[in-house]
Amino acid sequence: MSRHWPLHDLVLRTPRLELRPDDDPGLAELVEVAYAGVHPPGEMPFLVPWTEADPAYLGRGVLQYSWSQRAALAPERWKVQFLVRHEGAVIGMQSLEGVDFAITREVSTGSWLGMRHQGRGLGTEMRAAVLLFAFDHLGAVRARSDAFPDNHASHAVSARLGYRRDGTTTVVRRGRSLQDVRLLLDAPDLVRPPWTLDVEGVEGCRGLLGAA
Ligand SMILES: CC(C)(COP(=O)(O)OP(=O)(O)OC[C@H]1O[C@@H](n2cnc3c(N)ncnc32)[C@H](O)[C@@H]1OP(=O)(O)O)[C@@H](O)C(=O)NCCC(=O)NCCS
C-alpha cells in the first residue's frame, strides 16, 4: 500500500492533535462528526453548502467527495484531506491543496471541526500543523485561505497565524451576492506556534505532491 500510496504513512503530530490523510475507517468516523453538527443551523460558512444536504445522503456525500479527491490526486493538482484526531477520535478535517505546486510553491487550506470541539484553540493548532508541514517540509512559500466576512472563528485563526487580507471574490450564498474574503500568508510572516511539529513519512510523499 505505502509503495503505491505513500500518503498512507504520513502523520503530523502537534501537542494535542494527530493529522493523517483520510482513509475509509477514519472517514466513517468523520461522517458521524458531521451528523452531530458543524455549525448552527442558521449559519453557512461553506461555499458549497454540503452541511445542508438531505440527511439521508449527507454521509454518502462526505464519502464520495473525499474519494473523488483521492482518486484525482496527482503531482500537478492535489488536495490532501487530513483527518484530525484528538485523544484518538476523529474530530474534524483539515485540507491542504496545491495546484502546479512544483512551479507555484503555493498551497491553500480549508477546515472544519465538529461543533463540540470548537473554540478550544484546536482549529488554530490544526491549521498551524499543515502550514508548518507545507513551509518546512514541502518547501511552500505562500499559503492562501478564504472565509465569509461573518465567519469570526475562521478569521480569528487566520489573524492569529499571520495572514493578511488579499481582496475579495464575489460569490453567491443562499441566492445572495456576498464578498468572500481572500487571505494570504507568505512563509516568513507565519506566526510560529511555541511547539514543534512532528512529521513522519514525508519522504515518500514529496514526488507525489510535486515537492521533490
Ligand atoms: C473555523 C474553525 C475550524 C476554527 O476552529 P476553532 O477551534 O473553533 O478555533 P479556535 O478555538 O482555534 O479559535 C481561534 C479564534 O477564534 C475565536 N473564535 C472561536 N469561535 C468563535 C466564535 N464562534 N465567534 C467568534 N470568535 C470565535 C477564538 O476566540 C479564537 O480567537 P483568539 O485567537 O482571539 O483567541 C471552527 O470554528 C469550525 O469548524 N467552524 C465551522 C466550519 C468553518 O467555519 N470552517 C471554515 C470555513 S472558511
The ligand as an SDF file (V2000), in Angstrom:
LIG
                    3D

 48 50  0  0  0  0  0  0  0  0999 V2000
  -13.2200   27.6990   11.7730 C   0  0  0  0  0  0  0  0  0  0  0  0
  -12.8720   26.6190   12.7990 C   0  0  0  0  0  0  0  0  0  0  0  0
  -12.1430   25.4720   12.1130 C   0  0  0  0  0  0  0  0  0  0  0  0
  -11.9300   27.2840   13.8380 C   0  0  0  0  0  0  0  0  0  0  0  0
  -11.5990   26.3410   14.8140 O   0  0  0  0  0  0  0  0  0  0  0  0
  -11.7940   26.6470   16.3830 P   0  0  0  0  0  0  0  0  0  0  0  0
  -11.1450   25.5280   17.1010 O   0  0  0  0  0  0  0  0  0  0  0  0
  -13.2080   26.9150   16.6600 O   0  0  0  0  0  0  0  0  0  0  0  0
  -10.9650   27.9770   16.5440 O   0  0  0  0  0  0  0  0  0  0  0  0
  -10.0010   28.3070   17.7630 P   0  0  0  0  0  0  0  0  0  0  0  0
  -10.5740   27.7870   19.0350 O   0  0  0  0  0  0  0  0  0  0  0  0
   -8.6220   27.9270   17.3660 O   0  0  0  0  0  0  0  0  0  0  0  0
  -10.2090   29.8380   17.7980 O   0  0  0  0  0  0  0  0  0  0  0  0
   -9.4820   30.7190   17.0900 C   0  0  0  0  0  0  0  0  0  0  0  0
  -10.0550   32.0550   17.3970 C   0  0  0  0  0  0  0  0  0  0  0  0
  -11.4280   32.1220   17.0180 O   0  0  0  0  0  0  0  0  0  0  0  0
  -12.1790   32.6040   18.1040 C   0  0  0  0  0  0  0  0  0  0  0  0
  -13.4820   32.0010   17.9940 N   0  0  0  0  0  0  0  0  0  0  0  0
  -13.7770   30.6840   18.0510 C   0  0  0  0  0  0  0  0  0  0  0  0
  -15.0920   30.5160   17.8920 N   0  0  0  0  0  0  0  0  0  0  0  0
  -15.6080   31.7750   17.7210 C   0  0  0  0  0  0  0  0  0  0  0  0
  -16.9070   32.2760   17.5120 C   0  0  0  0  0  0  0  0  0  0  0  0
  -17.9390   31.4480   17.4220 N   0  0  0  0  0  0  0  0  0  0  0  0
  -17.0620   33.6090   17.4050 N   0  0  0  0  0  0  0  0  0  0  0  0
  -16.0190   34.4540   17.4720 C   0  0  0  0  0  0  0  0  0  0  0  0
  -14.7530   34.0340   17.6520 N   0  0  0  0  0  0  0  0  0  0  0  0
  -14.5740   32.7070   17.7830 C   0  0  0  0  0  0  0  0  0  0  0  0
  -11.4280   32.1880   19.3150 C   0  0  0  0  0  0  0  0  0  0  0  0
  -11.7420   33.0010   20.4290 O   0  0  0  0  0  0  0  0  0  0  0  0
  -10.0160   32.4150   18.8660 C   0  0  0  0  0  0  0  0  0  0  0  0
   -9.7220   33.8020   18.9150 O   0  0  0  0  0  0  0  0  0  0  0  0
   -8.3790   34.3270   19.5830 P   0  0  0  0  0  0  0  0  0  0  0  0
   -7.2680   33.8610   18.6830 O   0  0  0  0  0  0  0  0  0  0  0  0
   -8.5510   35.8010   19.5530 O   0  0  0  0  0  0  0  0  0  0  0  0
   -8.3510   33.7240   20.9470 O   0  0  0  0  0  0  0  0  0  0  0  0
  -14.1120   26.0710   13.5320 C   0  0  0  0  0  0  0  0  0  0  0  0
  -14.7060   27.1030   14.2910 O   0  0  0  0  0  0  0  0  0  0  0  0
  -15.1370   25.4600   12.5920 C   0  0  0  0  0  0  0  0  0  0  0  0
  -15.0180   24.3060   12.2290 O   0  0  0  0  0  0  0  0  0  0  0  0
  -16.1900   26.2300   12.2160 N   0  0  0  0  0  0  0  0  0  0  0  0
  -17.2400   25.7260   11.3480 C   0  0  0  0  0  0  0  0  0  0  0  0
  -16.7440   25.4200    9.9490 C   0  0  0  0  0  0  0  0  0  0  0  0
  -15.9880   26.5660    9.3440 C   0  0  0  0  0  0  0  0  0  0  0  0
  -16.3300   27.7190    9.5310 O   0  0  0  0  0  0  0  0  0  0  0  0
  -14.9310   26.2230    8.5760 N   0  0  0  0  0  0  0  0  0  0  0  0
  -14.1060   27.2050    7.9050 C   0  0  0  0  0  0  0  0  0  0  0  0
  -14.7450   27.6800    6.6530 C   0  0  0  0  0  0  0  0  0  0  0  0
  -13.8160   29.0370    5.9760 S   0  0  0  0  0  0  0  0  0  0  0  0
  1  2  1  0
  2  3  1  0
  2  4  1  0
  2 36  1  0
  4  5  1  0
  5  6  1  0
  6  7  2  0
  6  8  1  0
  6  9  1  0
  9 10  1  0
 10 11  2  0
 10 12  1  0
 10 13  1  0
 13 14  1  0
 14 15  1  0
 15 16  1  0
 15 30  1  0
 16 17  1  0
 17 18  1  0
 17 28  1  0
 18 19  1  0
 18 27  1  0
 19 20  2  0
 20 21  1  0
 21 22  1  0
 21 27  2  0
 22 23  1  0
 22 24  2  0
 24 25  1  0
 25 26  2  0
 26 27  1  0
 28 29  1  0
 28 30  1  0
 30 31  1  0
 31 32  1  0
 32 33  2  0
 32 34  1  0
 32 35  1  0
 36 37  1  0
 36 38  1  0
 38 39  2  0
 38 40  1  0
 40 41  1  0
 41 42  1  0
 42 43  1  0
 43 44  2  0
 43 45  1  0
 45 46  1  0
 46 47  1  0
 47 48  1  0
M  END
$$$$
